[in-house]
Amino acid sequence: MTRAEHKDVVQARIVQAAVELFVARGYDGTSISAIAARAHVSRGAVFWHFENKASLFRDTCKRFFVPFWREMEKSVEALAPRERLLALFELYEQFTSVNLETIEALVRWVLESPTMRESLRAELLALHAIFVADVRQALVELSGDPREAEILTQALISLLAGNLLFGIVDPGTTQDKGRHESLRAIVDRLLPPGARA
């Protein structure tokens, strides 16, 4: 194993340990010592790879989301606009469903802690902007009208975000299925197959 590969492996172990502990204990309840113990590294190793707990937290959140966005963009880039839009929604909902516990913790921290809100704000908004831009681009291609595409983008993104929040406060297979199907029904009415927006 090369030095760079070893560094990546150690960082990945630290980040995985940090995710597990931040989700279980929250930011304030998680110490660098606990992260080091869970990752089977020294405290010094954690500080060697990450400046402090706040930077580790930010980096952990970024590493949690970024691979998803990259994989998502790769998997939909060759699709036609309508199919790309539906695939973006599907991937978003799969990701939020699989990672609901972690996302719930992030939402809780953002709502409860001004420090965490400021710490995560730039990272989360930047990642959110990537997803919004992908949705907007598909809608521009469908409608040919950037202003109409912007209106539809904001409406559909708001529905997705609402579905995610309701998934946290009112979870359940029936409710999740209904929210999922209602979003598809709205897309079908706004953007019927073969028609422009």
C-alpha positions as CSV (number, residue, x, y, z in Angstrom):
1,M,0.0,0.0,0.0
2,T,1.4,3.4,-0.9
3,R,1.6,6.3,1.5
4,A,-1.3,8.1,-0.2
5,E,-3.5,5.0,-0.1
6,H,-2.7,4.5,3.6
7,K,-3.6,8.1,4.2
8,D,-6.9,7.6,2.4
9,V,-7.7,4.5,4.4
10,V,-7.0,6.1,7.7
11,Q,-9.0,9.2,6.8
12,A,-11.9,7.0,5.7
13,R,-11.9,5.1,9.0
14,I,-11.8,8.4,11.0
15,V,-14.7,9.8,8.9
16,Q,-16.8,6.6,9.3
17,A,-16.2,6.6,13.1
18,A,-17.1,10.3,13.2
19,V,-20.3,9.8,11.3
20,E,-21.4,7.0,13.6
21,L,-20.7,8.9,16.7
22,F,-22.0,12.3,15.6
23,V,-25.3,10.6,14.6
24,A,-25.5,8.6,17.9
25,R,-24.3,11.3,20.3
26,G,-24.5,14.6,18.5
27,Y,-21.7,17.1,18.0
28,D,-21.3,18.2,21.6
29,G,-21.5,14.6,22.9
30,T,-18.8,13.3,20.6
31,S,-15.1,13.7,21.6
32,I,-12.0,13.4,19.5
33,S,-10.9,10.6,21.9
34,A,-14.1,8.7,21.2
35,I,-13.7,9.1,17.4
36,A,-10.0,7.9,17.7
37,A,-11.0,4.9,19.7
38,R,-13.7,3.9,17.3
39,A,-11.4,4.4,14.3
40,H,-8.6,2.5,16.0
41,V,-6.2,5.4,15.7
42,S,-4.5,7.8,18.1
43,R,-5.9,11.2,19.0
44,G,-2.8,12.6,17.3
45,A,-3.7,10.8,14.0
46,V,-7.2,12.5,14.1
47,F,-5.6,15.9,14.5
48,W,-2.9,15.0,11.8
49,H,-5.7,14.4,9.3
50,F,-8.2,17.0,10.5
51,E,-7.5,20.4,12.1
52,N,-10.0,20.2,14.9
53,K,-13.5,18.7,15.7
54,A,-15.3,21.4,13.7
55,S,-13.3,20.8,10.5
56,L,-13.7,17.0,11.0
57,F,-17.5,17.5,11.3
58,R,-17.7,19.7,8.2
59,D,-15.5,17.2,6.2
60,T,-17.5,14.3,7.4
61,C,-20.7,15.9,6.2
62,K,-19.1,16.8,2.9
63,R,-17.8,13.2,2.4
64,F,-21.2,11.8,3.3
65,F,-23.0,13.8,0.5
66,V,-20.4,14.4,-2.3
67,P,-20.0,10.8,-3.5
68,F,-23.8,10.5,-3.9
69,W,-23.9,13.7,-6.0
70,R,-21.1,12.6,-8.2
71,E,-22.5,9.1,-8.7
72,M,-25.9,10.6,-9.4
73,E,-24.7,13.0,-12.1
74,K,-22.8,10.2,-13.8
75,S,-25.7,7.8,-13.8
76,V,-28.2,10.3,-15.3
77,E,-26.1,12.4,-17.8
78,A,-27.0,10.3,-20.9
79,L,-30.7,10.3,-20.2
80,A,-33.2,12.5,-22.1
81,P,-34.4,15.5,-20.0
82,R,-37.7,14.0,-18.7
83,E,-36.2,10.7,-17.8
84,R,-33.2,12.5,-16.3
85,L,-35.5,14.6,-14.1
86,L,-37.4,11.5,-12.9
87,A,-34.1,9.7,-12.3
88,L,-32.8,12.6,-10.2
89,F,-35.9,12.4,-8.1
90,E,-35.7,8.7,-7.7
91,L,-32.0,8.8,-6.7
92,Y,-32.7,11.6,-4.3
93,E,-35.5,9.7,-2.6
94,Q,-33.4,6.5,-2.5
95,F,-30.5,8.3,-0.9
96,T,-32.7,10.0,1.7
97,S,-34.5,6.8,2.5
98,V,-31.3,4.7,3.0
99,N,-29.6,7.5,5.0
100,L,-32.6,8.9,6.9
101,E,-31.1,8.4,10.3
102,T,-28.0,10.5,9.4
103,I,-30.1,13.1,7.6
104,E,-32.5,13.4,10.5
105,A,-29.5,14.0,12.8
106,L,-28.2,16.7,10.5
107,V,-31.6,18.4,10.3
108,R,-31.8,18.2,14.1
109,W,-28.3,19.8,14.6
110,V,-29.1,22.5,12.1
111,L,-32.4,23.4,13.9
112,E,-31.0,23.1,17.4
113,S,-27.6,24.6,17.2
114,P,-26.7,28.0,15.6
115,T,-23.0,26.9,15.7
116,M,-23.8,23.8,13.6
117,R,-26.1,25.7,11.3
118,E,-23.3,28.1,10.5
119,S,-20.8,25.3,10.2
120,L,-22.9,23.3,7.8
121,R,-24.7,26.1,5.9
122,A,-22.2,26.7,3.2
123,E,-21.4,23.0,2.6
124,L,-25.1,21.9,2.5
125,L,-26.2,24.8,0.4
126,A,-23.4,24.2,-2.1
127,L,-24.4,20.5,-2.5
128,H,-28.0,21.4,-2.7
129,A,-27.2,23.9,-5.5
130,I,-25.7,21.1,-7.6
131,F,-28.9,19.1,-7.4
132,V,-31.1,22.2,-8.1
133,A,-28.9,23.1,-11.1
134,D,-29.3,19.5,-12.5
135,V,-33.1,19.7,-12.1
136,R,-33.2,23.2,-13.6
137,Q,-31.1,22.2,-16.6
138,A,-33.5,19.2,-17.4
139,L,-36.5,21.6,-17.1
140,V,-34.8,24.2,-19.4
141,E,-34.2,21.5,-22.0
142,L,-37.8,20.4,-21.7
143,S,-39.5,23.8,-21.8
144,G,-37.0,26.0,-23.7
145,D,-38.0,28.8,-21.3
146,P,-35.6,29.5,-18.5
147,R,-38.1,31.5,-16.5
148,E,-40.7,28.8,-16.6
149,A,-38.0,26.2,-15.8
150,E,-37.0,28.3,-12.7
151,I,-40.6,28.4,-11.4
152,L,-41.0,24.6,-11.9
153,T,-37.6,23.9,-10.4
154,Q,-38.5,25.8,-7.2
155,A,-41.9,24.1,-6.9
156,L,-40.5,20.6,-7.5
157,I,-37.5,21.1,-5.1
158,S,-39.9,22.4,-2.4
159,L,-42.0,19.3,-2.8
160,L,-39.0,17.0,-2.5
161,A,-37.8,18.9,0.6
162,G,-41.3,18.7,2.1
163,N,-41.4,15.0,1.4
164,L,-38.1,14.5,3.2
165,L,-39.2,16.5,6.2
166,F,-42.5,14.7,6.4
167,G,-40.6,11.4,6.1
168,I,-38.8,12.4,9.3
169,V,-41.8,13.6,11.3
170,D,-44.4,11.2,9.9
171,P,-42.5,8.1,8.7
172,G,-44.2,5.0,7.4
173,T,-44.3,2.9,4.3
174,T,-47.8,4.0,3.3
175,Q,-47.1,7.7,3.9
176,D,-43.8,7.5,2.0
177,K,-45.4,5.7,-0.9
178,G,-48.2,8.3,-1.1
179,R,-45.7,11.2,-1.1
180,H,-43.5,9.4,-3.7
181,E,-46.5,8.7,-6.0
182,S,-47.9,12.2,-5.6
183,L,-44.7,13.8,-6.8
184,R,-44.6,11.5,-9.9
185,A,-48.3,12.4,-10.6
186,I,-47.4,16.1,-10.5
187,V,-44.5,15.6,-12.9
188,D,-46.7,13.6,-15.2
189,R,-49.3,16.4,-15.3
190,L,-46.7,19.1,-15.8
191,L,-44.5,17.2,-18.1
192,P,-46.4,14.4,-19.9
193,P,-44.3,11.9,-21.9
194,G,-43.5,13.3,-25.3
195,A,-44.7,16.8,-24.5
196,R,-42.8,20.0,-23.7
197,A,-43.4,21.7,-20.4
